[in-house]
Amino acid sequence: MAPATKPLDGILILDLTHVLAGPFCTQGLQALGARVIKVERPGTGDDTRAFPPFVQGESAYFATLNAGKQSIALDLKADADRAILERLVARADVLVENYRPGVMERLGYGWEALHVRHPRLIYAAVSGFGQTGPDAMKPAYDMVVQARGGVMSITGESGGPPVRVGASIGDIVAGMYLAQGILAALFQRDRTGEGAFVDVAMLDSQLAIQEHAVAIASATGVAPGPTGARHPTITPFATFRAADGFVVIAAGNDAMFTKLCAVLGLTIVADPRFATNAARCQNHALLKRLIETVTLGQPVAHWLAVLDAAGLPTARVQDMVEVLADPQIRARNMVLPVTPQPGGPAFTATGNPIKMSTLPEVTALPPAPRLDGDRAAILAWLEEG
């Protein structure tokens, strides 16, 4: 029988983060069973409480990133609130913060000071440029690191202006790496008994995800440019026009290309311009025209059925309303209701993409916290311990 507990049950995370990178990290850890106490600014709280869209005056953006957390508002410059924070730190397994480097040190809560007093505490910091280097003190947002990290240089259509990736991957990827670092530090602490300092930079994280761009630039000395929806090193691997829209066709190897040509009735497999992937990449524009002379003759639904039947990777380009209704996504509990606070609005959020045999599936998420809404419960818990 699988245990009823979640993997991180019993782990307490003190979350001093705001907006996206840090909250995204701690939201993922909460889904794995950690208790997350969110420390917010008195009066206003996390900036995202004021981010649209709103439902009955409450932010859906905030709710999706903070479901299941607890909230306490503390002024880190006020003696009484500092005393509460210090009691929380003494009980925490992990402290997560995303202030600019030096802020926590000036408040007296930097890594070195806390490590002396609480050697088992894991201290995790996410920032734009990291804790070291000549630009560590510079401010950053998602778009800043997408630009500086090269992601915008390879996004968009060839010849067009630089384009930001639609999702905030500057923040989100950093949050994912931060969670990975925290989990590694928890595992290490089990063996050594000592906490660690986890330092993740948004800029570093942007570089780490660009597998083909780094390979191309380092091997050739030539900076790759944007290729639109087309993969830069695999062809055909792109969107193609059908009679009523676009269909994705991803023929990732020679065998798949041969099968695709058979499905489309194209007798070009032995043509030296298309016989190898390298040749197809060199002649991608011509190949696209040849494929679209066929695909334009039928609607997207036809090609999805035909390509699926042939075992070829394909998809419709769905908008987010369609995605939220997708039966495969629904079947894996990836669209879940957020339980509303008493008298509050209902929200919808994404489920946990990590599926484990020891992780119970959930069909609804706990409510997002009201600002300072858990103060009494947290203070009572501190008194008990």
MOCORSUL-V953800 format. One record per residue. RES is the residue in three letters. PHI is phi in radians with two decimals (NA if undefined). PSI is psi in whole degrees, -180 to 180 (NA if undefined). D_FIRST is the distance of its C-alpha to the first C-alpha in Angstrom with 2 decimals. Layout:
res=RES phi=PHI psi=PSI d_first=D_FIRST
res=RES phi=PHI psi=PSI d_first=D_FIRST
This chain:
res=MET phi=NA psi=136 d_first=0.00
res=ALA phi=-1.24 psi=142 d_first=3.80
res=PRO phi=-1.14 psi=152 d_first=6.38
res=ALA phi=-1.41 psi=-15 d_first=8.90
res=THR phi=-1.46 psi=153 d_first=11.74
res=LYS phi=-1.50 psi=160 d_first=13.74
res=PRO phi=-0.97 psi=-34 d_first=15.11
res=LEU phi=-1.85 psi=17 d_first=18.44
res=ASP phi=-0.95 psi=136 d_first=17.67
res=GLY phi=1.59 psi=-9 d_first=20.48
res=ILE phi=-1.59 psi=128 d_first=22.84
res=LEU phi=-1.87 psi=124 d_first=26.12
res=ILE phi=-1.97 psi=124 d_first=28.34
res=LEU phi=-1.65 psi=112 d_first=31.96
res=ASP phi=-1.83 psi=104 d_first=33.16
res=LEU phi=-1.77 psi=25 d_first=36.94
res=THR phi=-1.72 psi=167 d_first=37.04
res=HIS phi=-2.57 psi=165 d_first=38.65
res=VAL phi=1.17 psi=-105 d_first=39.21
res=LEU phi=-2.22 psi=-57 d_first=36.87
res=ALA phi=-1.00 psi=-51 d_first=35.92
res=GLY phi=-1.18 psi=-50 d_first=34.49
res=PRO phi=-1.04 psi=-35 d_first=32.91
res=PHE phi=-1.09 psi=-42 d_first=31.31
res=CYS phi=-1.06 psi=-53 d_first=29.75
res=THR phi=-1.23 psi=-27 d_first=28.47
res=GLN phi=-1.13 psi=-41 d_first=27.24
res=GLY phi=-1.12 psi=-38 d_first=24.93
res=LEU phi=-1.23 psi=-35 d_first=23.68
res=GLN phi=-1.09 psi=-40 d_first=23.24
res=ALA phi=-1.10 psi=-25 d_first=21.04
res=LEU phi=-1.55 psi=3 d_first=18.75
res=GLY phi=2.01 psi=-6 d_first=18.62
res=ALA phi=-1.22 psi=148 d_first=21.92
res=ARG phi=-1.53 psi=125 d_first=24.32
res=VAL phi=-2.02 psi=118 d_first=27.60
res=ILE phi=-1.80 psi=115 d_first=30.88
res=LYS phi=-1.61 psi=119 d_first=33.61
res=VAL phi=-1.65 psi=118 d_first=37.08
res=GLU phi=-2.09 psi=162 d_first=39.76
res=ARG phi=-1.21 psi=135 d_first=43.54
res=PRO phi=-1.06 psi=141 d_first=45.06
res=GLY phi=1.60 psi=-51 d_first=46.69
res=THR phi=-1.98 psi=-33 d_first=45.49
res=GLY phi=1.23 psi=-160 d_first=42.02
res=ASP phi=-0.99 psi=137 d_first=40.46
res=ASP phi=-0.91 psi=-34 d_first=43.04
res=THR phi=-1.25 psi=-10 d_first=40.72
res=ARG phi=-1.10 psi=-20 d_first=41.00
res=ALA phi=-1.82 psi=9 d_first=44.42
res=PHE phi=-1.57 psi=134 d_first=43.34
res=PRO phi=-1.27 psi=165 d_first=43.64
res=PRO phi=-1.40 psi=155 d_first=42.47
res=PHE phi=-1.96 psi=147 d_first=42.49
res=VAL phi=-2.21 psi=118 d_first=41.16
res=GLN phi=0.90 psi=39 d_first=43.01
res=GLY phi=1.45 psi=0 d_first=44.18
res=GLU phi=-1.94 psi=146 d_first=40.79
res=SER phi=-1.39 psi=123 d_first=39.79
res=ALA phi=-1.21 psi=-33 d_first=37.17
res=TYR phi=-1.05 psi=-49 d_first=37.24
res=PHE phi=-1.09 psi=-44 d_first=36.29
res=ALA phi=-1.07 psi=-40 d_first=33.55
res=THR phi=-1.24 psi=-23 d_first=31.74
res=LEU phi=-1.70 psi=-8 d_first=31.76
res=ASN phi=-2.34 psi=15 d_first=30.96
res=ALA phi=-1.06 psi=134 d_first=28.48
res=GLY phi=1.50 psi=-4 d_first=26.28
res=LYS phi=-1.54 psi=164 d_first=28.56
res=GLN phi=-1.85 psi=153 d_first=30.76
res=SER phi=-2.18 psi=134 d_first=34.54
res=ILE phi=-2.39 psi=134 d_first=37.18
res=ALA phi=-1.66 psi=124 d_first=40.75
res=LEU phi=-2.35 psi=135 d_first=42.46
res=ASP phi=-1.61 psi=109 d_first=45.90
res=LEU phi=-1.29 psi=2 d_first=45.49
res=LYS phi=-1.88 psi=-3 d_first=49.22
res=ALA phi=-1.72 psi=132 d_first=49.31
res=ASP phi=-1.00 psi=-45 d_first=48.99
res=ALA phi=-1.12 psi=-42 d_first=46.93
res=ASP phi=-1.27 psi=-34 d_first=44.36
res=ARG phi=-1.09 psi=-37 d_first=44.33
res=ALA phi=-1.11 psi=-40 d_first=43.49
res=ILE phi=-1.13 psi=-46 d_first=40.44
res=LEU phi=-1.03 psi=-42 d_first=39.36
res=GLU phi=-1.13 psi=-34 d_first=39.80
res=ARG phi=-1.21 psi=-36 d_first=37.56
res=LEU phi=-1.17 psi=-43 d_first=34.89
res=VAL phi=-1.05 psi=-39 d_first=35.35
res=ALA phi=-1.13 psi=-24 d_first=34.97
res=ARG phi=-1.72 psi=-12 d_first=31.48
res=ALA phi=-1.41 psi=150 d_first=30.35
res=ASP phi=-1.56 psi=-35 d_first=28.35
res=VAL phi=-2.41 psi=136 d_first=29.98
res=LEU phi=-1.97 psi=129 d_first=33.27
res=VAL phi=-2.09 psi=131 d_first=33.93
res=GLU phi=-2.49 psi=153 d_first=37.48
res=ASN phi=-2.33 psi=37 d_first=39.58
res=TYR phi=-1.31 psi=165 d_first=43.07
res=ARG phi=-1.14 psi=145 d_first=45.88
res=PRO phi=-0.89 psi=135 d_first=46.11
res=GLY phi=1.76 psi=-23 d_first=47.98
res=VAL phi=-1.12 psi=-49 d_first=47.22
res=MET phi=-1.16 psi=-34 d_first=44.55
res=GLU phi=-1.10 psi=-42 d_first=46.79
res=ARG phi=-1.16 psi=-27 d_first=49.66
res=LEU phi=-1.44 psi=-9 d_first=47.53
res=GLY phi=1.58 psi=13 d_first=46.59
res=TYR phi=-2.14 psi=32 d_first=42.92
res=GLY phi=-1.31 psi=171 d_first=43.02
res=TRP phi=-0.99 psi=-50 d_first=40.72
res=GLU phi=-1.11 psi=-43 d_first=43.12
res=ALA phi=-1.14 psi=-44 d_first=43.84
res=LEU phi=-1.28 psi=-32 d_first=40.24
res=HIS phi=-1.14 psi=-36 d_first=39.07
res=VAL phi=-1.11 psi=-42 d_first=41.60
res=ARG phi=-1.44 psi=-30 d_first=40.43
res=HIS phi=-2.37 psi=77 d_first=36.68
res=PRO phi=-1.12 psi=-18 d_first=35.93
res=ARG phi=-1.55 psi=-9 d_first=32.13
res=LEU phi=-1.21 psi=132 d_first=32.63
res=ILE phi=-1.64 psi=128 d_first=31.92
res=TYR phi=-1.97 psi=116 d_first=34.77
res=ALA phi=-2.07 psi=125 d_first=34.37
res=ALA phi=-2.19 psi=132 d_first=37.45
res=VAL phi=-2.11 psi=133 d_first=38.03
res=SER phi=-2.58 psi=174 d_first=41.65
res=GLY phi=-1.10 psi=-47 d_first=43.94
res=PHE phi=-2.16 psi=7 d_first=45.32
res=GLY phi=1.56 psi=176 d_first=43.37
res=GLN phi=-1.50 psi=-9 d_first=44.57
res=THR phi=-2.27 psi=172 d_first=47.11
res=GLY phi=1.69 psi=162 d_first=49.79
res=PRO phi=-1.13 psi=-22 d_first=53.06
res=ASP phi=-1.93 psi=19 d_first=51.53
res=ALA phi=-1.00 psi=-31 d_first=48.77
res=MET phi=-1.54 psi=-3 d_first=50.58
res=LYS phi=-1.30 psi=145 d_first=51.11
res=PRO phi=-1.32 psi=156 d_first=49.41
res=ALA phi=-2.64 psi=149 d_first=47.21
res=TYR phi=-2.22 psi=173 d_first=45.53
res=ASP phi=-0.85 psi=-51 d_first=43.42
res=MET phi=-1.15 psi=-31 d_first=46.52
res=VAL phi=-1.09 psi=-46 d_first=48.25
res=VAL phi=-1.36 psi=-28 d_first=45.65
res=GLN phi=-1.07 psi=-38 d_first=45.27
res=ALA phi=-1.25 psi=-54 d_first=49.02
res=ARG phi=-1.22 psi=-30 d_first=49.41
res=GLY phi=-1.42 psi=-2 d_first=46.36
res=GLY phi=1.65 psi=-10 d_first=47.79
res=VAL phi=-1.07 psi=-41 d_first=45.32
res=MET phi=-1.19 psi=-24 d_first=48.09
res=SER phi=-1.27 psi=-18 d_first=50.39
res=ILE phi=-2.00 psi=12 d_first=48.22
res=THR phi=-1.98 psi=136 d_first=47.24
res=GLY phi=1.94 psi=-170 d_first=49.42
res=GLU phi=-1.63 psi=148 d_first=52.03
res=SER phi=-1.01 psi=130 d_first=54.43
res=GLY phi=1.53 psi=-9 d_first=57.61
res=GLY phi=-1.60 psi=176 d_first=56.14
res=PRO phi=-1.27 psi=161 d_first=55.58
res=PRO phi=-1.03 psi=144 d_first=52.49
res=VAL phi=-2.21 psi=134 d_first=49.52
res=ARG phi=-1.32 psi=138 d_first=46.65
res=VAL phi=-1.06 psi=138 d_first=43.17
res=GLY phi=-1.04 psi=-40 d_first=42.18
res=ALA phi=-1.47 psi=153 d_first=38.94
res=SER phi=-1.41 psi=69 d_first=39.47
res=ILE phi=-1.24 psi=-19 d_first=38.10
res=GLY phi=-1.07 psi=-44 d_first=40.14
res=ASP phi=-1.36 psi=-47 d_first=38.00
res=ILE phi=-1.14 psi=-44 d_first=34.70
res=VAL phi=-1.14 psi=-39 d_first=34.58
res=ALA phi=-1.10 psi=-41 d_first=35.57
res=GLY phi=-1.09 psi=-38 d_first=32.78
res=MET phi=-1.16 psi=-44 d_first=30.26
res=TYR phi=-1.15 psi=-35 d_first=31.77
res=LEU phi=-1.12 psi=-44 d_first=31.80
res=ALA phi=-1.08 psi=-40 d_first=28.06
res=GLN phi=-1.09 psi=-43 d_first=27.60
res=GLY phi=-1.13 psi=-40 d_first=29.96
res=ILE phi=-1.11 psi=-44 d_first=28.23
res=LEU phi=-1.09 psi=-40 d_first=24.84
res=ALA phi=-1.13 psi=-40 d_first=26.74
res=ALA phi=-1.17 psi=-37 d_first=28.56
res=LEU phi=-1.13 psi=-42 d_first=25.45
res=PHE phi=-1.10 psi=-44 d_first=24.11
res=GLN phi=-1.12 psi=-39 d_first=27.61
res=ARG phi=-1.09 psi=-34 d_first=27.89
res=ASP phi=-1.05 psi=-29 d_first=24.94
res=ARG phi=-1.61 psi=-33 d_first=27.10
res=THR phi=-1.87 psi=-20 d_first=30.55
res=GLY phi=1.38 psi=6 d_first=30.19
res=GLU phi=-2.17 psi=140 d_first=32.52
res=GLY phi=-1.32 psi=173 d_first=32.38
res=ALA phi=-2.41 psi=163 d_first=34.05
res=PHE phi=-1.75 psi=121 d_first=36.27
res=VAL phi=-1.87 psi=119 d_first=35.00
res=ASP phi=-2.07 psi=110 d_first=37.99
res=VAL phi=-2.10 psi=131 d_first=37.50
res=ALA phi=-1.86 psi=138 d_first=40.53
res=MET phi=-1.05 psi=-41 d_first=40.58
res=LEU phi=-1.12 psi=-46 d_first=43.38
res=ASP phi=-0.99 psi=-43 d_first=41.55
res=SER phi=-1.15 psi=-34 d_first=38.55
res=GLN phi=-1.13 psi=-40 d_first=40.86
res=LEU phi=-1.15 psi=-40 d_first=42.21
res=ALA phi=-1.11 psi=-24 d_first=38.84
res=ILE phi=-1.63 psi=0 d_first=37.79
res=GLN phi=-1.76 psi=71 d_first=41.03
res=GLU phi=-1.10 psi=-49 d_first=40.32
res=HIS phi=-1.35 psi=-36 d_first=43.13
res=ALA phi=-1.14 psi=-42 d_first=45.68
res=VAL phi=-1.12 psi=-43 d_first=45.50
res=ALA phi=-1.09 psi=-43 d_first=45.77
res=ILE phi=-1.14 psi=-48 d_first=48.76
res=ALA phi=-1.14 psi=-41 d_first=50.60
res=SER phi=-1.29 psi=-34 d_first=50.15
res=ALA phi=-1.42 psi=-32 d_first=51.00
res=THR phi=-1.94 psi=-19 d_first=53.93
res=GLY phi=1.33 psi=5 d_first=55.22
res=VAL phi=-1.95 psi=130 d_first=55.29
res=ALA phi=-1.30 psi=125 d_first=53.28
res=PRO phi=-1.21 psi=149 d_first=51.31
res=GLY phi=-1.92 psi=-178 d_first=52.07
res=PRO phi=-1.22 psi=146 d_first=50.31
res=THR phi=-2.21 psi=19 d_first=49.60
res=GLY phi=1.12 psi=-133 d_first=48.50
res=ALA phi=-1.50 psi=-4 d_first=45.57
res=ARG phi=-1.45 psi=137 d_first=46.32
res=HIS phi=-1.19 psi=138 d_first=44.32
res=PRO phi=-1.28 psi=-20 d_first=46.84
res=THR phi=-2.25 psi=7 d_first=46.04
res=ILE phi=-2.32 psi=132 d_first=44.61
res=THR phi=-2.49 psi=136 d_first=46.72
res=PRO phi=-1.48 psi=131 d_first=46.35
res=PHE phi=-2.71 psi=80 d_first=43.55
res=ALA phi=-2.90 psi=-175 d_first=44.74
res=THR phi=-1.62 psi=146 d_first=45.47
res=PHE phi=-2.32 psi=144 d_first=48.04
res=ARG phi=-1.30 psi=132 d_first=50.17
res=ALA phi=-1.92 psi=-176 d_first=49.71
res=ALA phi=-1.13 psi=-29 d_first=52.07
res=ASP phi=-2.25 psi=19 d_first=50.32
res=GLY phi=2.82 psi=-150 d_first=48.34
res=PHE phi=-2.11 psi=146 d_first=46.37
res=VAL phi=-2.24 psi=138 d_first=43.75
res=VAL phi=-1.50 psi=131 d_first=41.85
res=ILE phi=-2.17 psi=124 d_first=42.19
res=ALA phi=-2.17 psi=88 d_first=40.45
res=ALA phi=-1.63 psi=94 d_first=41.69
res=GLY phi=-1.46 psi=-2 d_first=40.29
res=ASN phi=-2.71 psi=178 d_first=41.91
res=ASP phi=-1.10 psi=-39 d_first=44.80
res=ALA phi=-1.11 psi=-42 d_first=42.91
res=MET phi=-1.16 psi=-38 d_first=41.80
res=PHE phi=-1.11 psi=-41 d_first=45.37
res=THR phi=-1.06 psi=-44 d_first=46.73
res=LYS phi=-1.13 psi=-41 d_first=44.42
res=LEU phi=-1.08 psi=-44 d_first=45.40
res=CYS phi=-1.07 psi=-38 d_first=49.06
res=ALA phi=-1.13 psi=-42 d_first=48.63
res=VAL phi=-1.10 psi=-40 d_first=46.98
res=LEU phi=-1.51 psi=-10 d_first=49.78
res=GLY phi=1.31 psi=28 d_first=52.55
res=LEU phi=-1.68 psi=126 d_first=53.66
res=THR phi=-1.77 psi=63 d_first=55.46
res=ILE phi=-2.19 psi=8 d_first=55.16
res=VAL phi=-1.05 psi=-39 d_first=52.59
res=ALA phi=-1.53 psi=-6 d_first=55.38
res=ASP phi=-1.10 psi=125 d_first=57.36
res=PRO phi=-1.02 psi=-22 d_first=57.61
res=ARG phi=-1.26 psi=-16 d_first=57.02
res=PHE phi=-2.32 psi=7 d_first=53.49
res=ALA phi=-1.25 psi=-25 d_first=52.69
res=THR phi=-2.24 psi=162 d_first=50.50
res=ASN phi=-1.09 psi=-41 d_first=48.29
res=ALA phi=-1.05 psi=-42 d_first=50.86
res=ALA phi=-1.17 psi=-40 d_first=53.61
res=ARG phi=-1.14 psi=-38 d_first=51.64
res=CYS phi=-1.11 psi=-39 d_first=51.06
res=GLN phi=-1.20 psi=-29 d_first=54.79
res=ASN phi=-2.01 psi=35 d_first=55.67
res=HIS phi=-1.09 psi=-37 d_first=52.91
res=ALA phi=-1.14 psi=-44 d_first=55.39
res=LEU phi=-1.12 psi=-43 d_first=57.08
res=LEU phi=-1.09 psi=-40 d_first=53.81
res=LYS phi=-1.06 psi=-43 d_first=52.61
res=ARG phi=-1.09 psi=-42 d_first=55.86
res=LEU phi=-1.12 psi=-42 d_first=55.51
res=ILE phi=-1.16 psi=-42 d_first=51.97
res=GLU phi=-1.28 psi=-20 d_first=53.00
res=THR phi=-1.09 psi=-26 d_first=55.98
res=VAL phi=-1.60 psi=-49 d_first=53.43
res=THR phi=-1.17 psi=-27 d_first=50.66
res=LEU phi=-1.15 psi=-14 d_first=53.22
res=GLY phi=-1.43 psi=-10 d_first=54.04
res=GLN phi=-2.42 psi=157 d_first=50.83
res=PRO phi=-1.28 psi=168 d_first=48.55
res=VAL phi=-0.98 psi=-44 d_first=45.21
res=ALA phi=-1.01 psi=-38 d_first=43.28
res=HIS phi=-1.08 psi=-48 d_first=45.08
res=TRP phi=-1.21 psi=-34 d_first=44.21
res=LEU phi=-1.06 psi=-44 d_first=40.54
res=ALA phi=-1.15 psi=-45 d_first=40.38
res=VAL phi=-1.18 psi=-45 d_first=42.48
res=LEU phi=-1.22 psi=-39 d_first=40.78
res=ASP phi=-1.06 psi=-45 d_first=37.26
res=ALA phi=-1.08 psi=-30 d_first=38.37
res=ALA phi=-1.50 psi=-2 d_first=39.68
res=GLY phi=1.33 psi=23 d_first=36.43
res=LEU phi=-1.68 psi=136 d_first=38.19
res=PRO phi=-1.12 psi=125 d_first=36.52
res=THR phi=-2.68 psi=162 d_first=38.10
res=ALA phi=-2.86 psi=154 d_first=37.72
res=ARG phi=-1.43 psi=146 d_first=39.77
res=VAL phi=-1.40 psi=102 d_first=40.71
res=GLN phi=-1.62 psi=145 d_first=39.04
res=ASP phi=-1.48 psi=174 d_first=40.06
res=MET phi=-1.20 psi=-29 d_first=37.55
res=VAL phi=-1.12 psi=-41 d_first=37.92
res=GLU phi=-1.17 psi=-39 d_first=36.99
res=VAL phi=-1.07 psi=-44 d_first=34.07
res=LEU phi=-1.13 psi=-21 d_first=32.61
res=ALA phi=-1.75 psi=0 d_first=32.83
res=ASP phi=-1.08 psi=125 d_first=31.53
res=PRO phi=-1.10 psi=-32 d_first=28.98
res=GLN phi=-1.16 psi=-43 d_first=26.98
res=ILE phi=-1.15 psi=-41 d_first=26.78
res=ARG phi=-1.10 psi=-40 d_first=25.94
res=ALA phi=-1.10 psi=-26 d_first=23.16
res=ARG phi=-1.78 psi=19 d_first=21.41
res=ASN phi=0.94 psi=44 d_first=21.93
res=MET phi=-1.71 psi=-2 d_first=24.66
res=VAL phi=-2.23 psi=112 d_first=27.09
res=LEU phi=-2.26 psi=148 d_first=25.99
res=PRO phi=-1.32 psi=143 d_first=28.01
res=VAL phi=-1.65 psi=120 d_first=28.59
res=THR phi=-1.02 psi=126 d_first=28.54
res=PRO phi=-1.31 psi=152 d_first=32.17
res=GLN phi=-1.16 psi=156 d_first=33.56
res=PRO phi=-0.91 psi=122 d_first=35.44
res=GLY phi=1.34 psi=1 d_first=38.49
res=GLY phi=-1.70 psi=174 d_first=37.57
res=PRO phi=-1.38 psi=159 d_first=37.20
res=ALA phi=-1.60 psi=143 d_first=34.18
res=PHE phi=-2.23 psi=166 d_first=33.34
res=THR phi=-2.10 psi=139 d_first=31.35
res=ALA phi=-2.44 psi=169 d_first=29.60
res=THR phi=-1.36 psi=148 d_first=27.60
res=GLY phi=-1.42 psi=-174 d_first=23.83
res=ASN phi=-1.51 psi=118 d_first=21.87
res=PRO phi=-1.30 psi=-9 d_first=22.46
res=ILE phi=-1.53 psi=112 d_first=19.70
res=LYS phi=-1.85 psi=124 d_first=16.62
res=MET phi=-2.31 psi=149 d_first=13.53
res=SER phi=-1.13 psi=-25 d_first=9.98
res=THR phi=-1.76 psi=8 d_first=9.24
res=LEU phi=-1.95 psi=108 d_first=12.13
res=PRO phi=-1.03 psi=137 d_first=12.00
res=GLU phi=-1.26 psi=144 d_first=14.93
res=VAL phi=-2.04 psi=151 d_first=17.86
res=THR phi=-1.99 psi=-2 d_first=20.70
res=ALA phi=-2.69 psi=148 d_first=23.19
res=LEU phi=-1.69 psi=150 d_first=24.19
res=PRO phi=-1.13 psi=162 d_first=25.35
res=PRO phi=-1.19 psi=153 d_first=29.15
res=ALA phi=-1.30 psi=148 d_first=31.37
res=PRO phi=-1.36 psi=146 d_first=33.16
res=ARG phi=-1.29 psi=150 d_first=36.72
res=LEU phi=-1.02 psi=122 d_first=39.01
res=ASP phi=1.11 psi=17 d_first=38.76
res=GLY phi=-1.24 psi=-14 d_first=36.73
res=ASP phi=-1.94 psi=13 d_first=34.34
res=ARG phi=-0.96 psi=-51 d_first=37.08
res=ALA phi=-1.07 psi=-43 d_first=37.03
res=ALA phi=-1.16 psi=-40 d_first=33.27
res=ILE phi=-1.19 psi=-43 d_first=33.34
res=LEU phi=-1.14 psi=-39 d_first=36.39
res=ALA phi=-1.10 psi=-41 d_first=34.92
res=TRP phi=-1.11 psi=-40 d_first=31.81
res=LEU phi=-1.09 psi=-38 d_first=34.21
res=GLU phi=-1.17 psi=-34 d_first=36.10
res=GLU phi=-1.16 psi=-34 d_first=33.06
res=GLY phi=-1.56 psi=NA d_first=32.25
